[in-house]
């Protein structure tokens, strides 16, 4: 007599997670429009009906992917800022250490949100999600700049945000390991200049 071990069937949550994990990998590596739903279904190992149960439209999957990217990238930014020290000025500079980690990663293709915005039609849920992410990062930087005592926290945060986005793009285009170091040094100078006004 053969004993059957009790192996639980994949749950709905695990199917959704497999779909998101597959989308995370493929969308970032190949682009949003280059990856079809059939490819994601095949590579995630779910049935078509299961896929559409969780994501009735591809754009809903893309927004789910961007939500995941947002959590990962925001966690990396906050961890780098926290590691720089307790002071908000230190954190404004320290967050650029996340850029160095990102640019050195195998398969780095730049900012997933900038890439998504380039492929999305303005006014769509995907485009709006990219804007929401960028606004959240900018708002966090504005709060740090205010707490640091910047004379114009909005301008400082906007400058640092542009520098971060430029570093993310340059890291993908130039494949230069110095991009992050230059961006961090420039951020430090911007913070010093703003706090000395």
Phi, psi and omega in degrees: 000134180265133177265130178266124177285149182280097179253120181288137175291151178304135180277168178302318180298321181289325176297314178299318181294321178297319178298312181296318179297319178294315178299318180304313182291311186285316181299317181292319184286323189245340184109156186292315185276339181284342182255119180272162179300320180299323178295317180295319178299312182296315184283338178272345178073027178251160176285154179303318180298322179294317178303307185289339173295319181274326184224087183299339178221150181301321180299329176293323175293319180298317177297320176298319175299313181294326175299317179293316178299319180300314179298314182295309184292318179297319176299319180294318178298313181294321179295318179294319179296313180298322181293338182284342180134174185280340184282140181298327177294318177298320182291324177299324178278317184298331181300338179290347174294333176295328177298316179299318179294317182295314185292337180271353183289138175300138179079013182298128180233023179091194183284123180299329181284321176295317178299316180294319179298324179294333182263346187265149175279130178306140179092350178277167179299323180294312180297318179297326179292324178294319179295318180299319178297311182297322178294322180294317178296316179298317179299319177297316178296321178299318178298316177297318180296320177297313181296332179282346180090024179298141179291328176225082185299327180293317179294317179298313180298317179298317179298316180292323178296317177296321178295318179296312179296320177296321177294321178297317179290314182296324178300327179278321184281317186271337186050041183253124182291346181275350183306311183294320180295318179294316179297319180295316179296320178294319177299317180299319179294317179300316180295314179301314182298316183292322182283344180268359181286000000 
